[in-house]
Amino acid sequence: MLLRIDPASTTPLFEQLAASVRSDASRGTLRAGDRLPAARDVADSLDINVHTVLRAYQALRDEGLVDLRRGRGAVVTDRVSDYSELGEAIPKIVATARSLGLSVHALTAMIRQEYTS
């Protein structure tokens, strides 16, 4: 598993880390029972604070994607299958939007409107 961040981005680092894990879950590269790398290892490899990694892992726990247990670390839950379903739907939605000539901003606005209604 490769966790990715962009230090130049305005998106907070913890959100970037959580998004990276979600992306792997939606692509099917994570399975229930998989362990995420130890927070200290991630922090060391990305040269960021360990609390930033823990905050990302806690956000994923709050979503139900990982289970955090002292001594076991962060373990992917069965909910990962829901993310895989979403991952299968996204390319179809993007392809349809492209065929209609919609910009990424227009598609995002449509999704945001649907999500908040």
C-alpha positions in Angstrom: 0.0 0.0 0.0 1.3 3.4 -1.0 0.0 6.4 0.9 0.2 9.6 -1.1 0.3 13.2 -0.1 1.0 16.5 -1.9 2.7 18.9 0.5 1.9 21.8 -1.9 -1.9 21.1 -1.8 -4.2 23.3 0.3 -6.0 20.1 1.4 -5.0 19.2 5.0 -2.5 16.3 5.1 -4.8 14.1 7.2 -7.5 14.4 4.6 -5.1 13.5 1.8 -4.0 10.4 3.7 -7.6 9.3 4.4 -8.4 10.0 0.7 -5.5 7.8 -0.4 -6.8 4.9 1.7 -10.3 5.4 0.5 -9.0 5.4 -3.1 -7.3 2.1 -2.5 -10.4 0.7 -1.0 -12.6 1.8 -3.9 -10.1 0.2 -6.4 -10.3 -3.1 -4.6 -6.6 -3.1 -3.5 -7.6 -3.3 0.1 -9.5 -6.3 1.5 -11.2 -6.8 4.9 -8.7 -7.8 7.5 -5.8 -6.0 5.8 -3.7 -3.9 8.1 -2.7 -0.4 7.4 0.9 0.6 8.0 1.7 1.6 11.5 1.1 5.4 12.0 4.7 5.9 13.1 6.0 4.2 10.0 3.8 6.3 7.7 4.8 9.5 9.5 8.5 8.6 9.2 8.3 7.7 5.5 6.3 10.9 4.6 8.2 13.1 7.1 5.0 14.3 8.8 3.7 14.3 12.4 2.4 10.9 13.7 -0.7 12.8 15.0 -1.5 13.7 11.4 -1.5 10.0 10.5 -3.6 9.1 13.6 -6.1 11.8 12.7 -6.5 10.3 9.2 -6.9 6.8 10.7 -9.5 8.1 13.2 -11.5 9.7 10.3 -11.4 6.4 8.6 -12.5 4.7 11.8 -15.4 7.2 12.1 -16.5 6.2 8.6 -16.3 2.5 9.5 -13.6 1.7 7.0 -11.0 0.7 9.6 -11.1 -0.6 13.1 -8.5 0.8 15.5 -7.3 -1.4 18.3 -4.3 -0.9 20.6 -1.7 -3.4 19.7 -3.3 -4.4 16.5 -3.2 -1.1 14.7 -5.6 -0.1 11.9 -7.4 -3.0 10.3 -9.7 -2.7 7.3 -13.3 -3.7 8.1 -15.9 -5.6 6.0 -17.2 -2.2 5.0 -14.5 -2.1 2.3 -16.9 -3.9 -0.1 -19.1 -0.8 0.0 -16.2 1.3 -1.2 -15.5 -1.2 -3.9 -19.0 -0.9 -5.2 -18.6 2.9 -5.2 -15.3 2.5 -7.0 -17.0 0.5 -9.8 -19.7 3.2 -10.3 -17.3 6.2 -10.4 -15.6 5.4 -13.8 -19.1 4.9 -15.4 -20.3 8.3 -14.0 -17.1 10.0 -15.2 -17.3 8.4 -18.7 -21.0 9.6 -19.0 -20.1 13.1 -17.9 -17.2 13.3 -20.4 -19.5 12.1 -23.2 -21.9 14.9 -22.3 -19.0 17.4 -22.3 -19.4 18.2 -18.6 -16.4 19.7 -16.8 -15.1 18.1 -13.6 -16.4 21.2 -11.8 -19.9 20.7 -13.2 -19.9 17.0 -12.3 -18.6 17.8 -8.8 -21.3 20.4 -8.4 -24.0 17.8 -9.5 -22.6 15.3 -7.0 -22.4 17.8 -4.2 -26.0 18.9 -4.8 -27.3 15.3 -4.8 -25.2 14.5 -1.7 -26.6 17.5 0.3 -30.3 17.1 -0.8 
